[in-house]
């Protein structure tokens, strides 16, 4: 750890601290960071827009939506075309070459609403899938925000370390002159060299880690290099919080997990209604028209019209049909048929009970999620408040560390302590600066966590808090 700084270090650190953590936010020494353009919200949107997995998921969702739209075909008549030729060569009697062309129509009249309910269930599933896509996008955006905060924090810490390294280098130079004049021990100079080497190694490690963070962040945004960043880590920035009751109320309305739970309950209710109506018979209208004959043009024709009733239950499956028609010029036809299958699927009798249990489970999950959403919002407000209090204490600790340095400097003048003790006070000041940066980042993390619970975009918490109080 760094042990040596010059007497001018504290004023220099004061200036750096004011520049880094002024009311307008940190300003880093490097000119690369003096102009910023990418905000938290923009970074989240860029990460979502550049995610190939999310694009594929939305494309798949689009295909499912189109398939559901084409499912309207179930309400329209089903047409069938048939062509056949029956050739018979006989040793006794004349040969026959019978040709048949036919068209048939099958139209669903009523099935107790099962077709409509089936489409509603499919629509609910699509809505639930859409909600999950929204959560997937939210997770991708959150990973970008986390990377953003990590880069800001690392840059701030690196700036502090680099400033400290400059002071350490200057202190080593002064100490070398004092050693040459016999005013300091060679052991002190050796210890300063060790501290300087450790500081350089630490800074190289920080730079390497920061470079890797920036590359990963840029890849997450779909860019080759990281753009200029608009946001900052400001240790003096306060936070505006809504009342816990207002936050809980909004979470109970908009929380993403709660919204998905509502969709699940609605879907299970639809499935129960579908199963409850499975015993209702389905009525279908059928019609047919045919042309037949031995040679072209075909001279005989016939038509028929019928009604079929289909019933399917766990204990009995029955299909009943009646059909009447005409074969001009003289013949009339009528047909009646009935097929019965006992005990086709006895286990299906338990489907309604299973649907009831599934609905009860989803309702219980919803109640739990509802209570959890309110509690999470209240805890989120409290967590933000505590994080902000910790930030304030960290800022106060910087002032106390600076005051301690001035006291230690006076004690050094009086000969009560050694220069090494004074340098330790400078080390403590640097550590307090880093602790304040970490506390400020913790506030950003807590703030964003509460925004996610309330389904707010990055930076919207303050606006919501102002509107809730107003």
Buried (B, 14 or more C-beta within 10 A) or exposed (E): EBBBBBBEBBEBBBEBBEBBBBEEBBBBBEEEBEEBEBBBBBBBBBBBEBBEEBEEBBEEBEEBBEEBEEBEEEEEEEEEEEEEEEEEEEEEEEEEEEBBBBBBBBBBEEBBEBBEBBBBBBBBBBBBBBBBBBEBBBEBBBBBBBBBBBBBBBBBBBBBBBBBBBBBBBBBEBBBEBBEEEEBEEEBBEBBBEBBEBBBEBBEEBBEBBEEBBEBBBBBBEEEEBBEBBBBBBBBBEBBBBEBEBBBBBBBEBBBBBBBBBBBBBBBBBBBBBBBEBBBBBBBBBBBBBBBBEEEEBEBBBBBBBBBBBBBBBEEBBBBBBBBBBBEEEEEEEEEEEEEEEEEEEEBEEBBEEBBEBBEEBBEBBEEBBEBBBEBBBBBBBBBBEBBEBBBEBBEBBEEBBEBBEEBBEBBEEEEBEBEEBBBBBBBBBBBBBBBBBBBBBBBBBBBBBBBBBBBEBBEBBEBBEEBEE
